[in-house]
Amino acid sequence: MQIETICNIIDGKLLNNPTISSTSSYHIDPKKIKYGDTYICFDKSKIKEAISFGAFVIIADFLDDRYIKQDNDIAWIIVEDIKDATVSLKRFLLSTQDTKAYFCDKITYELFRDILVSKDIVKFLKDDIRYDFDIINNNTNNIVYISQNRHYLKNIFPLCKILNEKKQIKPTELQIHSIFDISFNFQEKNYKIMLPRLYLENFLNIVSFCDKYEDINIDENILNIKKFRYFAPIFVDSFLNIVEFGKSNHLIIANSDNQIIKPQIEFLKSNYKYGTINIIQKTNKDILSQISLSCNINYIVGFDYQDIVELLDKKMALKQNISLF
């Protein structure tokens, strides 16, 4: 691509009169650069490394004469915002491709990623162009991209669509075995999965979506609520030691995502009739000291699953160290 064309696409300004006039490949990671490539610079400390690998074009949002003097044979292009410029460049590189890109809510995103088998066909974006630039192949005809951010995705794929369409999708013979597992029939298939009824519609949307693509395969049998970070239970004994799933009448659920917390608490209150629920808000107090073992479920607001696991592990390690003396 001609240097002048690149400047027009990313709304950049060429700061010098380089000897080169075109380039063909573009990279954010300097180690991937080959002779004649373009370095999209998010880290100014990597410029010399990019040049050593053969970069002919440097795009950045902080350039001045100090950089240009390093090598005037290189095309130095300055932009107002490097993220926006990178998105614009990627959108142009994809403009001739028949791209398939969908956005969805975070629960659907996580479920889909957990049960997907065809990982070479479906790519889950991180919604940050620094990482997604390489994930999004310029030849995208056979790849489906999934994002949680509609605005971000639309800037790259203007024709992107919603994955979980607002239409009635109903299973038959639904049975709720516990707050963590259900069984039902859907599209002439029997399912028995470890998933809260709360997220059944998300799952069915994924199944319906995959029916549109013969090459996209999922396996609901690998769905594991113990690893589903937005509703993963931590079972504990009376000493707050972590035990195996289902081996105790006490469990902890933790979440810091405000969009998810309210529906989860309402779901638990409506569907857990066999015991009591303690809602714990994040404060300056030690969070573990607020756990009530007189309640069956302690729902902790403001912490994530991994945060609580680490705190419980530290508590256990401290007990073990004390017992040695």
Protein Blocks (a to p, Z undefined) as FASTA:
>chain_A
ZZklmmmmnopacfbdcfbfbdfbdcfblklpcehiacddfbfklmmmmmmnopabdcdf
kbcfklmmmomkbccdddfblklmmmmmmmmmmmmpccddddddfklmmmmmmmpmblml
pccdehiaklmmmmmcfblmlcccddfblklmmmmmmmbccfbdcbddddehiacfbfkb
ccddeehiacdddddfklmmmmmmmmmmmmmpmklccdfklpcfklmmklpccdddfkop
acdehiacbdcdddfbfklmmmmmmmmmmmmmkbccddddddfbdfklmpcfkbfbdcde
hiafklmmmmmmmmmmmmmmmmmZZ
